[in-house]
Amino acid sequence: MPTRAESWQHRRAVIEKILHSEAIHSQGELVERLTARGFSVTQSSVSRDLQEIGAVRLGGRYVTPDKLEPARQPAAELAEVVGFVLSVAAAGPNLLVGKTPPGIAPLVALALDRAGWPEVVGTVAGDDTFLIAVAGRRQQVRVEAKLALLTRGAGRA
């Protein structure tokens, strides 16, 4: 009999396989698919599994990080997701706070990290909010200006 750790690892592998093979639009749908495969799961355990896997809702369905085309160039990746940024505002001298539609903030934060901007110390993301840490006020102004330029280019004012 598999240990508890092996069990959830196996379940997460099956979840990834399901997400790769079919469009899953809700956690309830995923619970149904897993139950049909013999797993005893709840919506809350599936929610934790999706978070651990790094799956996000994109275009109304859950996708795994590997489906976000990691082979893209960092600048192209950032240009693709920056159009979803609704706003960016300074929060003290070392932080910027960005807002996105639900489920998009982790994609924007990851794209910013991969872009390798020297002004960015790091990012943290929730569901629809991301934080950009910078070394100081000068870097904050530069990042804010770069993002404004990119969002204008993506069709946002």
Backbone as ProteinMPNN parsed JSONL, in Angstrom:
{"seq_chain_A": "MPTRAESWQHRRAVIEKILHSEAIHSQGELVERLTARGFSVTQSSVSRDLQEIGAVRLGGRYVTPDKLEPARQPAAELAEVVGFVLSVAAAGPNLLVGKTPPGIAPLVALALDRAGWPEVVGTVAGDDTFLIAVAGRRQQVRVEAKLALLTRGAGRA", "coords_chain_A": {"N_chain_A": [[0.847, -1.187, 0.0], [0.585, 2.221, -0.869], [2.394, 4.957, 0.661], [1.183, 7.876, 2.418], [2.398, 10.191, 1.346], [3.304, 9.214, -1.138], [0.855, 8.717, -2.257], [-0.42, 11.287, -2.578], [1.44, 12.384, -4.283], [1.19, 10.738, -6.493], [-1.476, 11.3, -7.127], [-1.256, 14.005, -7.849], [0.334, 13.762, -10.116], [-1.457, 12.434, -11.765], [-3.413, 14.403, -11.951], [-2.007, 16.361, -13.425], [-1.72, 14.95, -15.815], [-4.403, 14.722, -16.575], [-5.047, 17.449, -16.922], [-3.439, 18.004, -19.09], [-4.606, 16.488, -21.067], [-7.312, 17.108, -21.36], [-9.79, 19.752, -21.351], [-10.27, 21.349, -18.423], [-12.539, 23.049, -16.587], [-13.344, 23.714, -14.039], [-12.799, 23.21, -10.513], [-14.524, 21.364, -9.474], [-15.12, 19.761, -11.71], [-12.654, 18.527, -11.984], [-12.506, 17.094, -9.591], [-14.534, 15.24, -10.12], [-13.364, 13.803, -12.302], [-11.12, 12.693, -11.041], [-12.319, 11.145, -9.047], [-13.614, 9.283, -10.656], [-11.405, 7.895, -11.416], [-10.751, 6.506, -9.204], [-9.814, 7.916, -6.979], [-10.187, 9.347, -3.761], [-11.212, 12.342, -3.145], [-11.477, 15.808, -2.157], [-12.881, 19.039, -2.927], [-11.302, 20.98, -1.711], [-8.847, 19.647, -1.324], [-8.124, 19.216, -3.965], [-7.868, 21.841, -4.777], [-5.585, 22.62, -3.29], [-3.752, 20.853, -4.465], [-3.706, 21.803, -7.129], [-2.598, 24.302, -6.688], [-0.053, 23.591, -5.682], [1.009, 22.278, -7.907], [1.196, 24.401, -9.566], [-0.655, 25.146, -11.361], [-2.788, 27.277, -13.243], [-5.716, 29.274, -13.922], [-6.529, 29.949, -17.15], [-7.894, 31.506, -19.844], [-10.352, 30.464, -19.101], [-9.898, 27.832, -18.362], [-8.006, 25.303, -16.591], [-4.48, 25.297, -16.638], [-1.212, 23.881, -16.824], [2.079, 24.902, -15.691], [4.005, 24.149, -17.662], [2.615, 24.295, -20.003], [2.59, 26.89, -20.639], [4.326, 27.723, -22.511], [7.354, 27.697, -22.016], [9.604, 27.978, -23.589], [9.607, 30.352, -24.869], [11.064, 33.571, -25.516], [12.173, 35.625, -22.816], [11.496, 38.418, -22.999], [9.472, 38.402, -24.938], [7.615, 36.818, -23.646], [6.936, 38.428, -21.45], [5.888, 40.634, -22.831], [3.636, 39.43, -23.859], [1.975, 38.854, -21.619], [1.743, 41.253, -20.249], [-0.286, 42.842, -21.181], [-2.464, 42.148, -19.717], [-2.245, 43.467, -17.368], [-3.849, 45.528, -15.174], [-3.421, 47.726, -13.528], [-0.694, 49.537, -12.023], [0.915, 50.551, -9.136], [2.864, 52.617, -6.974], [4.092, 51.595, -3.8], [5.265, 52.708, -1.226], [8.868, 53.245, -1.055], [10.13, 51.012, -2.169], [8.504, 49.145, -3.384], [6.168, 47.993, -5.841], [2.777, 47.667, -6.679], [0.769, 45.58, -8.494], [-2.224, 45.039, -10.402], [-4.34, 42.534, -11.781], [-6.616, 40.633, -13.896], [-8.438, 37.906, -12.271], [-6.356, 35.103, -11.524], [-4.235, 35.703, -13.205], [-2.087, 37.164, -12.197], [0.132, 35.522, -11.173], [1.324, 34.723, -13.577], [2.205, 37.119, -14.719], [4.028, 37.989, -12.763], [5.917, 35.894, -12.87], [6.804, 36.199, -15.517], [7.989, 38.716, -15.295], [10.076, 38.104, -13.518], [11.553, 36.318, -15.122], [12.263, 38.024, -17.173], [14.445, 39.396, -16.297], [15.029, 42.051, -15.534], [17.24, 44.483, -14.385], [16.523, 46.219, -12.347], [14.61, 44.952, -10.844], [14.236, 43.248, -7.896], [12.79, 41.084, -7.017], [9.672, 39.201, -7.246], [6.327, 38.735, -6.021], [3.333, 36.923, -6.054], [-0.221, 36.885, -5.884], [-3.532, 35.854, -6.514], [-4.808, 37.841, -8.125], [-3.18, 39.976, -7.77], [0.056, 41.374, -7.773], [3.348, 41.835, -6.441], [6.161, 43.878, -6.854], [9.403, 43.958, -5.952], [11.896, 46.356, -5.491], [15.191, 47.903, -5.454], [15.293, 50.595, -4.696], [13.932, 53.983, -4.776], [14.604, 55.156, -7.289], [14.887, 52.91, -8.985], [12.331, 51.963, -8.784], [10.839, 53.928, -10.108], [11.866, 53.59, -12.691], [11.027, 50.925, -13.321], [8.274, 51.23, -13.169], [7.903, 53.027, -15.287], [8.827, 51.461, -17.462], [6.922, 49.394, -17.432], [4.619, 50.889, -17.924], [5.137, 51.762, -20.527], [5.21, 49.276, -21.862], [2.563, 48.366, -21.38], [1.083, 50.278, -22.732], [1.903, 49.701, -25.318], [0.717, 47.25, -25.531], [-1.851, 47.87, -25.839], [-3.157, 49.007, -23.698], [-4.034, 51.888, -21.831]], "CA_chain_A": [[0.0, 0.0, 0.0], [1.439, 3.419, -0.938], [2.355, 5.875, 1.793], [0.372, 9.077, 2.181], [3.153, 11.067, 0.437], [3.259, 8.627, -2.477], [-0.525, 8.837, -2.723], [-0.686, 12.625, -3.115], [2.319, 12.592, -5.435], [0.549, 10.035, -7.61], [-2.68, 12.074, -7.475], [-0.833, 15.218, -8.572], [0.774, 13.341, -11.45], [-2.678, 12.155, -12.524], [-4.03, 15.71, -12.235], [-1.266, 16.959, -14.542], [-2.071, 14.191, -17.017], [-5.771, 15.127, -16.936], [-5.013, 18.828, -17.433], [-2.795, 17.975, -20.412], [-5.4, 15.765, -22.063], [-8.661, 17.646, -21.543], [-10.05, 21.086, -20.812], [-10.947, 21.315, -17.125], [-12.968, 24.428, -16.348], [-13.609, 23.972, -12.625], [-12.246, 22.229, -9.587], [-15.54, 20.316, -9.382], [-14.887, 18.843, -12.833], [-11.446, 17.76, -11.691], [-12.891, 16.144, -8.546], [-15.269, 14.167, -10.81], [-12.417, 12.991, -13.077], [-10.286, 11.928, -10.108], [-13.189, 10.151, -8.421], [-13.807, 8.234, -11.662], [-10.155, 7.122, -11.489], [-10.565, 5.805, -7.938], [-9.283, 8.752, -5.906], [-11.143, 9.932, -2.83], [-10.715, 13.714, -3.004], [-12.432, 16.896, -1.94], [-12.546, 20.245, -3.688], [-10.194, 21.69, -1.051], [-7.573, 18.96, -1.604], [-7.817, 19.499, -5.376], [-7.402, 23.229, -4.81], [-4.189, 22.601, -2.825], [-2.956, 20.169, -5.488], [-3.533, 22.724, -8.259], [-1.656, 25.342, -6.259], [1.27, 22.975, -5.604], [1.449, 21.996, -9.274], [1.423, 25.679, -10.229], [-1.678, 25.315, -12.394], [-3.552, 28.519, -13.179], [-6.824, 29.362, -14.867], [-6.203, 30.812, -18.268], [-8.891, 31.294, -20.874], [-11.463, 29.699, -18.573], [-9.548, 26.439, -18.053], [-6.764, 25.144, -15.845], [-3.308, 24.892, -17.411], [-0.009, 23.673, -16.024], [3.136, 25.835, -16.107], [4.699, 23.734, -18.88], [1.789, 24.661, -21.158], [2.702, 28.336, -20.826], [5.396, 27.896, -23.488], [8.57, 28.21, -21.391], [10.665, 28.183, -24.574], [9.561, 31.722, -25.385], [12.053, 34.502, -25.005], [11.603, 36.361, -21.691], [10.876, 39.69, -23.409], [8.224, 38.069, -25.626], [6.7, 36.311, -22.62], [6.458, 39.586, -20.712], [5.042, 41.414, -23.738], [2.372, 38.715, -24.031], [1.113, 38.91, -20.436], [1.619, 42.6, -19.685], [-1.569, 43.392, -21.602], [-3.462, 41.825, -18.696], [-2.032, 44.309, -16.194], [-4.879, 46.563, -15.088], [-2.834, 48.916, -12.917], [0.525, 49.4, -11.233], [1.051, 51.732, -8.279], [3.935, 52.584, -5.993], [3.694, 51.334, -2.414], [6.512, 52.963, -0.522], [9.99, 53.451, -1.975], [10.737, 49.781, -2.672], [7.501, 48.206, -3.871], [5.104, 48.339, -6.77], [1.663, 46.732, -6.574], [0.058, 45.474, -9.763], [-3.521, 44.352, -10.397], [-4.683, 41.824, -13.01], [-7.817, 39.809, -13.716], [-8.156, 36.722, -11.451], [-5.565, 34.012, -12.076], [-3.2, 36.158, -14.132], [-0.946, 37.764, -11.496], [1.34, 34.681, -11.151], [1.948, 34.712, -14.906], [2.907, 38.395, -14.888], [5.186, 37.982, -11.861], [6.903, 34.97, -13.428], [7.373, 36.826, -16.713], [8.899, 39.778, -14.828], [11.285, 37.449, -12.993], [12.311, 35.76, -16.245], [12.762, 39.103, -18.025], [15.772, 39.75, -15.808], [15.26, 43.486, -15.409], [18.177, 44.691, -13.272], [15.872, 46.994, -11.28], [13.693, 44.1, -10.088], [14.871, 42.352, -6.932], [11.967, 39.877, -7.022], [8.233, 39.403, -7.305], [5.444, 37.843, -5.268], [2.013, 37.038, -6.668], [-1.425, 36.214, -5.411], [-4.406, 35.492, -7.624], [-5.02, 38.986, -9.012], [-2.302, 41.054, -7.328], [1.465, 41.011, -7.704], [4.248, 42.834, -5.867], [7.497, 43.94, -7.44], [10.361, 44.568, -5.024], [13.024, 47.025, -6.139], [16.2, 48.34, -4.489], [15.072, 51.955, -4.232], [12.972, 54.845, -5.489], [15.026, 55.328, -8.687], [14.538, 51.671, -9.692], [10.866, 51.892, -8.797], [10.389, 54.809, -11.181], [12.224, 52.946, -13.969], [10.159, 49.772, -13.564], [6.938, 51.773, -13.43], [7.939, 53.59, -16.645], [8.926, 50.346, -18.41], [5.619, 48.726, -17.484], [3.672, 51.797, -18.595], [5.456, 51.698, -21.953], [4.764, 47.972, -22.362], [1.102, 48.25, -21.373], [0.588, 51.111, -23.848], [2.172, 48.924, -26.535], [-0.201, 46.108, -25.556], [-3.209, 48.353, -26.052], [-3.709, 49.601, -22.464], [-3.634, 53.29, -21.639]], "C_chain_A": [[0.889, 1.246, 0.0], [1.315, 4.27, 0.316], [1.509, 7.083, 1.422], [1.061, 10.025, 1.188], [3.12, 10.528, -0.985], [1.874, 8.8, -3.09], [-0.795, 10.227, -3.309], [0.226, 12.942, -4.286], [1.723, 11.929, -6.675], [-0.684, 10.813, -8.081], [-2.3, 13.32, -8.273], [-0.328, 14.887, -9.964], [-0.439, 13.052, -12.338], [-3.396, 13.464, -12.878], [-3.33, 16.371, -13.418], [-1.613, 16.265, -15.852], [-3.473, 14.575, -17.504], [-5.767, 16.52, -17.556], [-4.367, 18.905, -18.807], [-3.711, 17.385, -21.479], [-6.804, 16.313, -22.288], [-8.799, 19.02, -20.896], [-10.86, 20.949, -19.523], [-11.251, 22.758, -16.742], [-13.239, 24.748, -14.879], [-12.965, 22.894, -11.767], [-13.229, 21.078, -9.404], [-15.392, 19.285, -10.494], [-13.688, 17.948, -12.55], [-11.723, 16.727, -10.594], [-13.616, 14.957, -9.182], [-14.32, 13.24, -11.571], [-11.562, 12.106, -12.167], [-11.093, 10.836, -9.417], [-13.416, 8.98, -9.376], [-12.565, 7.353, -11.797], [-9.812, 6.465, -10.156], [-9.976, 6.612, -6.802], [-10.431, 9.265, -5.044], [-10.618, 11.335, -2.512], [-11.855, 14.678, -2.725], [-11.994, 18.08, -2.793], [-11.367, 20.964, -3.046], [-8.856, 20.986, -1.288], [-7.154, 19.183, -3.058], [-7.292, 20.922, -5.52], [-5.941, 23.308, -4.367], [-3.281, 21.948, -3.863], [-2.68, 21.101, -6.669], [-2.524, 23.808, -7.916], [-0.233, 24.784, -6.215], [1.846, 22.693, -6.994], [1.821, 23.29, -9.991], [0.43, 25.926, -11.347], [-2.428, 26.627, -12.159], [-4.706, 28.446, -14.166], [-6.449, 30.381, -15.928], [-7.199, 30.499, -19.37], [-10.025, 30.397, -20.405], [-11.164, 28.244, -18.256], [-8.245, 26.401, -17.276], [-5.655, 24.673, -16.772], [-2.122, 24.767, -16.456], [1.092, 24.603, -16.541], [3.841, 25.442, -17.406], [3.909, 24.066, -20.136], [1.84, 26.166, -21.44], [3.894, 28.674, -21.704], [6.677, 28.466, -22.877], [9.705, 28.475, -22.373], [10.659, 29.599, -25.157], [10.678, 32.561, -24.794], [11.418, 35.315, -23.881], [10.915, 37.666, -22.089], [9.542, 39.437, -24.103], [7.182, 37.584, -24.63], [6.097, 37.478, -21.838], [5.526, 40.426, -21.577], [3.67, 40.76, -23.905], [1.439, 38.887, -22.833], [0.885, 40.313, -19.895], [0.309, 43.277, -20.099], [-2.685, 43.117, -20.612], [-3.321, 42.693, -17.449], [-3.043, 45.45, -16.223], [-4.338, 47.856, -14.499], [-1.55, 48.54, -12.191], [0.669, 50.688, -10.439], [2.191, 51.525, -7.298], [3.348, 52.347, -4.608], [4.945, 51.486, -1.56], [7.649, 53.061, -1.53], [10.554, 52.183, -2.616], [9.749, 48.775, -3.247], [6.593, 48.836, -4.912], [4.035, 47.263, -6.615], [0.919, 46.761, -7.895], [-1.232, 44.693, -9.605], [-3.758, 43.748, -11.768], [-6.051, 41.176, -12.834], [-7.449, 38.567, -12.879], [-7.367, 35.657, -12.212], [-4.381, 34.424, -12.932], [-1.952, 36.686, -13.42], [0.284, 36.85, -11.435], [2.07, 34.646, -12.494], [2.757, 35.984, -15.135], [4.157, 38.424, -14.017], [6.286, 37.066, -12.397], [7.583, 35.571, -14.657], [8.339, 37.946, -16.326], [10.193, 39.174, -14.285], [12.165, 36.939, -14.131], [12.905, 36.84, -17.143], [14.136, 39.587, -17.57], [16.052, 41.245, -15.751], [16.159, 43.73, -14.208], [17.559, 45.454, -12.102], [15.03, 46.12, -10.357], [14.478, 43.142, -9.192], [14.116, 41.026, -6.916], [10.501, 40.229, -7.077], [7.534, 38.385, -6.404], [4.068, 38.027, -5.87], [0.949, 36.294, -5.894], [-2.23, 35.85, -6.631], [-4.534, 36.634, -8.634], [-4.165, 40.198, -8.642], [-0.864, 40.545, -7.308], [2.259, 42.169, -7.134], [5.581, 42.736, -6.583], [8.384, 44.657, -6.426], [11.522, 45.131, -5.831], [13.968, 47.545, -5.062], [15.941, 49.74, -3.936], [14.115, 52.723, -5.122], [13.328, 54.999, -6.966], [14.652, 54.106, -9.527], [13.029, 51.516, -9.808], [10.303, 52.732, -9.945], [10.689, 54.184, -12.546], [11.293, 51.787, -14.303], [8.744, 50.244, -13.894], [6.859, 52.329, -14.858], [8.009, 52.488, -17.694], [7.582, 49.635, -18.555], [4.577, 49.592, -18.187], [3.888, 51.761, -20.101], [4.964, 50.382, -22.559], [3.254, 47.862, -22.403], [0.482, 49.125, -22.449], [0.765, 50.364, -25.174], [1.245, 47.743, -26.683], [-1.639, 46.552, -25.686], [-3.878, 48.91, -24.808], [-3.218, 51.032, -22.363], [-3.107, 53.519, -20.258]], "O_chain_A": [[1.841, 1.326, 0.777], [0.264, 4.302, 0.956], [1.166, 7.283, 0.257], [0.414, 10.59, 0.307], [2.932, 11.288, -1.934], [1.741, 9.003, -4.297], [-1.336, 10.34, -4.409], [-0.16, 13.686, -5.188], [1.752, 12.493, -7.768], [-0.909, 10.966, -9.282], [-2.954, 13.65, -9.262], [-0.544, 15.658, -10.898], [-0.442, 13.389, -13.522], [-3.923, 13.607, -13.981], [-3.993, 16.885, -14.319], [-1.78, 16.919, -16.881], [-3.697, 14.732, -18.704], [-6.402, 16.75, -18.585], [-4.71, 19.777, -19.604], [-3.609, 17.736, -22.655], [-7.425, 16.011, -23.307], [-8.026, 19.393, -20.014], [-12.001, 20.486, -19.543], [-10.347, 23.581, -16.592], [-13.351, 25.916, -14.51], [-12.632, 21.81, -12.245], [-12.814, 19.938, -9.201], [-15.521, 18.084, -10.258], [-13.711, 16.753, -12.844], [-11.223, 15.604, -10.665], [-13.353, 13.806, -8.834], [-14.458, 12.02, -11.493], [-11.309, 10.939, -12.467], [-10.601, 9.724, -9.226], [-13.411, 7.822, -8.958], [-12.655, 6.207, -12.237], [-8.716, 5.93, -9.989], [-9.664, 6.051, -5.752], [-11.511, 9.575, -5.547], [-9.696, 11.495, -1.713], [-13.02, 14.406, -3.013], [-10.878, 18.112, -3.312], [-10.516, 21.504, -3.753], [-7.833, 21.653, -1.439], [-5.966, 19.324, -3.348], [-6.373, 21.174, -6.3], [-5.142, 23.993, -5.005], [-2.174, 22.425, -4.114], [-1.549, 21.178, -7.151], [-1.698, 24.187, -8.746], [0.699, 25.447, -6.67], [3.046, 22.856, -7.216], [2.647, 23.289, -10.904], [0.634, 26.805, -12.184], [-2.666, 27.027, -11.019], [-4.683, 27.666, -15.118], [-6.1, 31.523, -15.627], [-7.33, 29.347, -19.784], [-10.602, 29.654, -21.199], [-12.076, 27.489, -17.916], [-7.47, 27.357, -17.302], [-5.852, 23.771, -17.586], [-2.042, 25.448, -15.434], [1.047, 25.042, -17.69], [4.235, 26.318, -18.176], [4.479, 24.113, -21.227], [1.201, 26.649, -22.375], [4.414, 29.788, -21.648], [7.051, 29.598, -23.184], [10.679, 29.139, -22.016], [11.593, 29.993, -25.855], [11.171, 32.283, -23.7], [10.241, 35.666, -23.973], [9.85, 37.982, -21.558], [8.583, 40.176, -23.883], [6.0, 37.904, -24.756], [4.891, 37.51, -21.593], [4.484, 40.88, -21.104], [2.664, 41.449, -24.073], [0.232, 39.049, -23.015], [-0.072, 40.539, -19.154], [-0.148, 44.196, -19.42], [-3.73, 43.767, -20.65], [-4.182, 42.658, -16.569], [-3.088, 46.234, -17.171], [-4.734, 48.948, -14.908], [-1.346, 47.391, -11.8], [0.561, 51.782, -10.992], [2.452, 50.409, -6.849], [2.262, 52.827, -4.282], [5.6, 50.501, -1.217], [7.416, 52.969, -2.735], [11.381, 52.275, -3.523], [10.138, 47.652, -3.567], [6.291, 50.029, -4.874], [4.352, 46.086, -6.441], [0.492, 47.817, -8.362], [-1.324, 43.79, -8.773], [-3.428, 44.349, -12.79], [-6.59, 41.173, -11.727], [-6.273, 38.215, -12.791], [-7.656, 35.348, -13.368], [-3.597, 33.57, -13.344], [-0.863, 36.656, -13.995], [1.396, 37.34, -11.626], [3.297, 34.549, -12.535], [3.86, 35.936, -15.68], [5.225, 38.833, -14.473], [7.462, 37.431, -12.375], [8.799, 35.461, -14.815], [9.385, 38.108, -16.954], [11.281, 39.678, -14.563], [13.384, 37.112, -14.104], [13.922, 36.616, -17.799], [14.903, 40.126, -18.368], [17.199, 41.663, -15.906], [15.873, 43.236, -13.118], [18.038, 45.337, -10.974], [14.763, 46.499, -9.217], [15.277, 42.336, -9.669], [14.729, 39.963, -6.814], [10.122, 41.396, -6.972], [8.078, 37.33, -6.078], [3.666, 39.152, -6.169], [1.185, 35.226, -5.33], [-1.661, 35.563, -7.684], [-4.391, 36.429, -9.839], [-4.392, 41.303, -9.134], [-0.6, 39.422, -6.878], [1.902, 43.333, -7.314], [6.065, 41.644, -6.879], [8.144, 45.815, -6.085], [12.056, 44.478, -6.728], [13.595, 47.62, -3.892], [16.337, 50.035, -2.808], [13.565, 52.19, -6.086], [12.436, 54.974, -7.814], [14.159, 54.246, -10.646], [12.518, 51.003, -10.804], [9.402, 52.295, -10.661], [9.859, 54.244, -13.454], [10.821, 51.674, -15.434], [8.1, 49.71, -14.796], [5.864, 52.125, -15.553], [7.323, 52.565, -18.714], [7.158, 49.315, -19.665], [3.753, 49.089, -18.951], [2.925, 51.731, -20.867], [4.373, 50.374, -23.639], [2.706, 47.32, -23.362], [-0.541, 48.757, -23.026], [-0.111, 50.394, -26.038], [0.997, 47.271, -27.793], [-2.553, 45.728, -25.651], [-5.059, 49.254, -24.853], [-2.099, 51.34, -22.772], [-2.725, 54.64, -19.921]]}, "name": "protein", "num_of_chains": 1, "seq": "MPTRAESWQHRRAVIEKILHSEAIHSQGELVERLTARGFSVTQSSVSRDLQEIGAVRLGGRYVTPDKLEPARQPAAELAEVVGFVLSVAAAGPNLLVGKTPPGIAPLVALALDRAGWPEVVGTVAGDDTFLIAVAGRRQQVRVEAKLALLTRGAGRA"}
